[in-house]
Amino acid sequence: MDNPMRIGELGKSACVDVETIRYYEKAGLLPPPARSSNGYRAYGSAHLERLAFIRHCRALDISLADVKRLLAFSERPDADCGDINVLIEAQLTRVRARLKSMRALERQLAALRSACDARHTAGECGILHELVAAAHGEACACHAPVSSVRKPKTKTLKTALRKS
């Protein structure tokens, strides 16, 4: 084996926590390492490269199940890459859906933020008024009214804030 590393060295080299490495081994993402005569795990450059591959995939928010599939493809260089394209296209679709959701969240927060444009006391804060209105099931700056929300017995912002 080329310049064997212990698990701590591998983790430091790949910027991955030791427990994560052990998890990846148990999940079958990393092959089991050789063992030195004293029983320590002995990792090689192939482990480091594979761990870097996994880390890069995770940085792209690819699920571990899909990382496992990509690793299987990487072990079969003659296989057709059509399924790889489908996998990445599905990931791109998930990311786009999250981006759309995040843009909606941004608009909601901006609308809520616009409810209070100056320094006030908490009792006069437009943001808190809007949040309490929403808690009562009323429309607020960032959401339409929700009919399924049970209205609390508190009737004013002051009493609502005191009770929380």
C-alpha positions as CSV (number, residue, x, y, z in Angstrom):
1,M,0.0,0.0,0.0
2,D,1.2,3.4,-0.9
3,N,2.0,5.6,2.2
4,P,-0.8,4.2,4.5
5,M,-2.7,6.7,6.6
6,R,-4.6,6.2,9.8
7,I,-8.2,7.4,10.0
8,G,-7.3,10.7,11.6
9,E,-4.8,11.5,8.9
10,L,-7.3,10.6,6.2
11,G,-9.9,12.8,7.8
12,K,-7.6,15.7,8.1
13,S,-6.4,15.3,4.5
14,A,-9.9,15.1,3.2
15,C,-11.5,17.6,5.7
16,V,-13.9,15.0,6.8
17,D,-14.7,14.0,10.4
18,V,-13.5,10.6,11.5
19,E,-17.0,9.5,12.5
20,T,-18.2,10.4,9.0
21,I,-15.5,8.2,7.5
22,R,-16.6,5.3,9.7
23,Y,-20.2,6.0,8.6
24,Y,-19.2,5.9,5.0
25,E,-17.5,2.6,5.5
26,K,-20.6,1.1,7.2
27,A,-22.8,2.5,4.4
28,G,-20.6,0.9,1.8
29,L,-19.4,4.1,0.2
30,L,-15.8,3.6,1.3
31,P,-14.2,0.1,0.9
32,P,-12.9,-1.3,4.2
33,P,-9.3,-0.4,4.7
34,A,-6.5,-2.9,5.3
35,R,-5.5,-3.3,8.9
36,S,-2.0,-2.9,10.1
37,S,-0.4,-5.4,12.4
38,N,-1.6,-3.5,15.4
39,G,-5.2,-3.5,14.2
40,Y,-5.3,0.1,13.1
41,R,-7.1,1.0,9.8
42,A,-4.6,1.7,7.0
43,Y,-6.0,3.9,4.3
44,G,-4.3,4.6,0.9
45,S,-4.5,7.2,-1.7
46,A,-7.5,5.4,-3.3
47,H,-9.5,6.0,-0.1
48,L,-8.5,9.7,-0.1
49,E,-9.6,10.1,-3.7
50,R,-12.9,8.3,-3.1
51,L,-13.5,10.4,0.0
52,A,-12.8,13.6,-2.0
53,F,-15.3,12.3,-4.6
54,I,-18.0,11.7,-2.0
55,R,-17.3,15.1,-0.3
56,H,-17.6,16.9,-3.7
57,C,-20.9,15.1,-4.4
58,R,-22.2,16.0,-0.9
59,A,-21.2,19.6,-1.5
60,L,-23.5,19.5,-4.6
61,D,-26.2,18.2,-2.1
62,I,-26.4,14.8,-3.9
63,S,-27.9,12.2,-1.6
64,L,-25.8,9.4,-0.3
65,A,-27.9,6.9,-2.2
66,D,-27.1,8.8,-5.4
67,V,-23.4,9.1,-4.5
68,K,-23.4,5.3,-4.1
69,R,-24.8,5.0,-7.6
70,L,-22.3,7.5,-9.0
71,L,-19.5,5.5,-7.4
72,A,-20.8,2.3,-9.0
73,F,-20.7,4.1,-12.4
74,S,-17.2,5.3,-11.8
75,E,-16.1,1.6,-11.3
76,R,-17.6,0.7,-14.7
77,P,-16.0,3.2,-17.1
78,D,-17.4,1.4,-20.2
79,A,-21.0,1.8,-19.0
80,D,-23.4,4.2,-20.7
81,C,-23.6,7.6,-19.0
82,G,-27.3,8.1,-19.7
83,D,-28.3,7.1,-16.2
84,I,-25.7,9.5,-14.8
85,N,-27.3,12.3,-16.8
86,V,-30.7,11.3,-15.5
87,L,-29.5,11.3,-11.9
88,I,-27.9,14.7,-12.2
89,E,-31.0,16.1,-14.0
90,A,-33.2,14.9,-11.1
91,Q,-30.8,16.6,-8.7
92,L,-31.0,19.8,-10.7
93,T,-34.8,19.6,-10.6
94,R,-34.7,19.3,-6.8
95,V,-32.3,22.2,-6.5
96,R,-34.5,24.4,-8.7
97,A,-37.6,23.5,-6.6
98,R,-35.8,24.5,-3.5
99,L,-34.6,27.7,-5.1
100,K,-38.2,28.5,-6.0
101,S,-39.2,27.8,-2.4
102,M,-36.4,29.9,-1.1
103,R,-37.4,32.9,-3.4
104,A,-40.9,32.6,-2.0
105,L,-39.6,32.6,1.5
106,E,-37.4,35.6,0.7
107,R,-40.5,37.5,-0.5
108,Q,-42.5,36.6,2.6
109,L,-39.7,37.7,4.9
110,A,-39.3,41.0,2.9
111,A,-43.0,41.6,3.2
112,L,-42.9,40.9,6.9
113,R,-39.8,43.2,7.3
114,S,-41.7,46.0,5.6
115,A,-44.3,45.9,8.3
116,C,-41.9,47.7,10.6
117,D,-39.8,50.5,9.2
118,A,-38.6,52.3,12.2
119,R,-37.5,51.8,15.8
120,H,-40.5,51.1,18.1
121,T,-41.2,49.4,21.3
122,A,-41.9,45.7,21.0
123,G,-45.6,46.5,21.7
124,E,-45.7,48.8,18.7
125,C,-43.6,46.6,16.4
126,G,-45.4,45.9,13.1
127,I,-43.5,42.6,12.6
128,L,-44.8,41.3,15.9
129,H,-48.3,42.5,15.1
130,E,-48.2,40.6,11.9
131,L,-46.9,37.5,13.5
132,V,-49.6,37.6,16.2
133,A,-52.2,38.2,13.5
134,A,-51.0,35.1,11.7
135,A,-51.1,33.2,15.0
136,H,-54.8,34.1,15.3
137,G,-55.4,32.8,11.8
138,E,-55.7,36.2,10.2
139,A,-54.0,37.4,7.1
140,C,-50.6,38.9,7.7
141,A,-48.0,40.7,5.5
142,C,-46.4,37.4,4.5
143,H,-49.3,34.9,4.4
144,A,-53.0,34.6,3.6
145,P,-55.3,33.7,6.5
146,V,-55.2,30.1,7.6
147,S,-58.6,28.8,8.5
148,S,-57.2,25.7,10.2
149,V,-55.3,27.5,12.8
150,R,-57.0,27.6,16.2
151,K,-57.3,31.1,17.5
152,P,-55.7,31.5,20.9
153,K,-57.7,33.1,23.6
154,T,-55.4,36.1,23.8
155,K,-56.8,39.1,22.1
156,T,-54.0,41.7,22.1
157,L,-50.4,41.7,21.3
158,K,-49.5,42.7,24.8
159,T,-51.3,39.7,26.3
160,A,-50.0,37.4,23.6
161,L,-46.5,38.5,24.2
162,R,-46.8,38.2,28.0
163,K,-48.1,34.6,27.8
164,S,-45.2,33.4,25.6
